Amino acid sequence: SSLAAIKLVSFHLASILSTMPTIDELGKVSFSVIAREWRCKFSEDAGKLALTKAQELLEKYESQIKAVPHVKNVQRIVCGGCLDFKVIISAPAVAFPDWEATKFEPEEAFLKELAEIDGITAIETQTYTLTEI
């Protein structure tokens, strides 16, 4: 029956949530997604040409990034005020170690090409957890 199916799904969700990894010792700060961020600063020179070139590079790598096994989401963030260009790739926490083992492929190639763009500086990476509230 549909009620039995709902109970089964509810039980399954509860069991997943109860086994989510946590950061703190008390187990209150749980997460199910881990993200890798690639970020840099871009110059305002030449009509923000560095930003345009960074976007073109992202488009070049888009299919490779989206082909990362179990990728959940790919986002691009640009702050015109602080001149930030960021790419955030997220994956389920259980699958993230597999991507980490590949050195976050295609991170190395993407960042190398990003560094070759005139007007791109302060290239950094960061890994962090995400949770919807």
N, C-alpha and C positions, 0 to 999 in steps of 0.2 A: 504494500500500500504506500501511498505518497507520504503518510505520516511516519511510517517506518523508515522511509528513505531520508526524510528530514532529520529524524533522530540519529540515523547513521552518519549523515553529513555533519551534524552538530557534534557528535562524539568525536569524529575524525578531526574536525577543526580544534576542538578542545585539547585533543592529544597532541596536535601539532604545536599549539600555543604553549602548552605546558613543557614542551621540550625545546623551545626557542633558546638560542644561546643568550647569555647575559654578560654584561661588562662588570657589574658591581658584585661584591661578595654576597649581598643579601638577595640577589636575583631579581631585583626590581627594574633594572635597566636592560630590558630585553630588545632583541632586534631579529629581523628575518632577512634583511637585505644588507649587502655590503657594496659600497660604491668606490670606484677609483676615479679620481679627478686629475685631469691634465689642465694646467692653467698657465697663463702668461699675461704680460702687459703688452699693449700695443701703442704705437706712436700715433699722434694726431697729424703728423706730417703728411703732405700730399693727399689731403682728403681722406685720411685714415686708411691709406692704401695697405698698410700692414694688416689691418683688420680684414679687409677684403681678401687678401692673400691667405690669411688664416682660415677664413670661411671656405675658400676654394680648396684648401688642403683637407679640411674636414670632409667636404663633399667627395674628394678623391678617395678617402679612407672609409667613408660611410658604410659601404657594403662589408668590408673586412671587420669593422667594429661590430656591426649588427650580426655578423656571423660567429661572434664569440659564443661558445656553447653556453646555453641557458641565460643569455643576456636578457635582462628584464626591461631595461630602459636605456636610451641614449638621449642625453639632453645637452643643449648648448646654451650657455649663459653669457651675455655680453652686458657690461656696465659701461655706458658711454661716459659717465662722470669720472669713474676711477680707472677707466681704460683697461678693464679686465676682459679676457676671453677665456672661457672655461668649457671643457667637455667633461661630462659626468656619465660614466658607464656603470650601471648597477646590475647586480646578479643576486640570486638567492644565496643566502649565507652558506648553505650546504654545498653549493656548486662553486663558490668563490675560490677555494683553495686550488681547484683544478686550473683556473685561469691564472692565478698567482704563480703556479708552477711553470707556466709558459712565459714568465716575466711580463705578464699583461699584454701579450701580443695583440695588436701591432704597435704597442706603446713606443718602443725604442725607435722604430723607423719614423713614426709620426713626429715624435719630439725632435729627432734629428733634422727632418725637413722643416719643422716649425722654426728651429734655431737658425736656419739659413735664410729666413725672411728678414729683409731689412726693416728695422723698426720694431721687431719682437724682442722683448727682454724678460728677465725674471721668470724663466720657465721652471715650473715646479710640479710635483705630483703629490697627492695625498690620498690615503685610504681612510674611509670612515663608514660608520653604520648608518642605516636609515630605517625609520619606523614611522608608519602612518599613525597619527593620533586621532 
